Amino acid sequence: MTDAYIIDTCRTPRGIGKVGKGALAHLHPQHLGATVLKALAERNSLDTSQVDDIIWGTSTQVGKQSSDLGRMSALAAGYDIKASGLTLDRFCGSGITTVNLAAAQIMSGMEDLLIAGGTEMMSYTASIADPNTPSMLDKGNLELREIHPQSQQGVCADAIATLEGIDRKAVDELAVESQKRADRAIKEGRFDRSLVPVKNPDGSIALDREEFPRPGTTMESLSNLRTVFDMFRDIAVDETGETYGSLITRKYPEIKEFNHVHHAGNSSGVVDGAAALLLASEDYAKKHNLKPRARIVATANMGDCPTLMLNAPVPAARKALARAGLTPDDIDLWEINEAFAVVAEKFIRDLKLDRDKVNVNGGAMALGHPIGATGSVLIGTLLDELERQDKKLGLVTMCAAGGMAPAIIIERLDS
């Protein structure tokens, strides 16, 4: 089995995911994908006819985000027609899964040069969403609901906080720290190597900086925010009388009263964005003078309780570590997606991690979470930081709907 190497990584800034407010919201999702694909080709002088495949992640594949966004973005970026593409959906975990599958193709010896990444225009998906017909709760899914009741994600986050005894002070402290770290990273230029500005079709700059962060966030300002998901808890999902709360308590009757701790300030931001990574085999990299920046050490996928939905990152990380013959102490830096503060807080507590090694440049509470792209963003962020700190090993994981989590461990190579 050959090694798979990361040659380069790039991403767009994250724009506020609201039509009429976000700097990217007027653009087609394909345009964001094309932006990062074009940048990878130009930065690495790629002969795009030699790209074996483009594996792309997009969670909500409807309307403008349908029709194989990976392939269409490559064509829009001017790639040779020989560079094929596919688009997949593992909900929030899509952007890690694309990299894992690209690495597997190389490690198996089937392919030599691949691009992995993802796009999500949450401004667009929010504009077409029908809150009355959530896919996992429609009446056609009653049979599955009897086996595995699945609720609204924020209500799940509060259920986990309730079961784990994690209070609002803990999640708010994590949110404030995320904002501080993101602000420091931006001011020190820690994202600059991977950041690619997005241009409008006329060539003017649409966005060249992170748009979502709120660096003035404090514990006092967060204390003024009302919790959000208590308002969802008692909403009936259909005429059966089931509510978002009862879907959870049916499986976890020990929850007598929800401890609602999450709000807009300690939940992931709704944003637009795209990211991409270039991967190659050792032979291809040598023959084409491409200098690898990192090696894929191990990948893993893990499922957990779909009713709580957000708890798979810890077992996914443990599985990846076991595959690599490593322990948590061997990992220099960690990236765990801040879908909700409780996800990162539980991850840190369960694995007994040094907080100074986790999400050192902030996370989705400060920077936003462009669903299908986030995993690829985090891998790039991790690699840049491993290089900045002259560290070796990093692990990335994140929760995904349905109670899943992919994970990946990378090893920085000497420059």
Phi, psi and omega in degrees: 000130180273163176276153172249131184243144171269121181269317184202162178212143177209162181205162172277163164295160177263123180263150178304130188273055178224129178298133180088350180236322182279144184288344180252354191295340180276352184269159176282142178307324178301327180294320178293316177300316180297326181300311182284326178294319178296320180297316178300317181296316183290318183294333185243012179048048184286139162273100189292347175291345180264358176289116185290323180194156176238115183254117192239147178247128174212123187281308182265093186265071177225158176052235182295340180262011178263188174064047173054073184300330179297312179294314183293324177294322178296317178297319179293333179278358180085018179291152174301145182296345178288341181280100183281173181203153174221159180231133183234168181223109165240045181051227182296336182278004186301318186288338170279318183299322179299319179291318180298318180290322177297317178298319180297322178298319179288315183295332178282346182087006182280330182221165183239331185219115181225158173238136177233149179175204180184165180219143168212126173254090183290337174297321180287312184294327177293327183287340181248359184292143173247102184296347182275351181228061175298134191300324184276358184240003183291163187296335178291349182255017183300324180296315177294322181299327178293327180278311184225086176298132181234130189252193176279140190300319181293324176294323175298318179300317179291327176296318178296316178301321179295311182293326184269353182069033179265120187266174184295324180303317182295316182286327177290322177299320179295321180294318178297317179296322178300316178296318180298316182292320178296318179298316178298316181298318180294313182296327181270002177072026183291339180265355192298324184299324185264344188283130179240123179293148177261129179254149172288164178304334180273003178095349177286159182282125174274316180199131178229016180210163176293132186258342190271328189305149177234080189296343180275007183297133178227169175300323180293316180294324178290328181295340179276353181272135177281143172296151189256319197274354169294335177286336178273332191308318186260011177286129177287132182277337174192190185287357178289344183093353176296141173241168177302324179289316183291334176300327180276313185291339173300324180266334181234072183295346178292344175280102179273328179211128180288138171263095184279116185236349186262145180211187184298331184279340179239026174238162183293147181280145178274113187218168173252144178179169178211155179209156179208149176232143176258124180239147181211158172283164180298316181298315181296317181299317180294316183293334185244018174055041174261126183266114179295140177260334182203159177245140175283119183270314182198153173227160180203157171230146181211139172253154179215191184300117180289342179288318174277336167070322196252011190260006185281342182304320181297307178296330177295317178296318179296322179294315179297319178298317180296320178300323183271356183069035183242167173240167177304329180294340180281343185273127182279321182219146182235145169233116175239122185298132180274061177304314170218152184303324184296331180296311180291321181297314179296320179301313180297316182292315184294322181267359179054053186270153170286118184298337179286355179252001187246124178050054189293341178249028181083176182215202189293338176295329180263325191252342179100164189225087176282091199331291186290345183261340193302317181302318178292323175302313184294323178296317177296318178298317179298314181297315178301320183285324175301320179291317182299319182270358183058045178255173190249305190246139177219151180233137178237135173207167181196152177283156177219152179305156184083000180078048183233166172201126166271162177213156178211142173244131178238154177241118176293139178258152180298137180279000000 
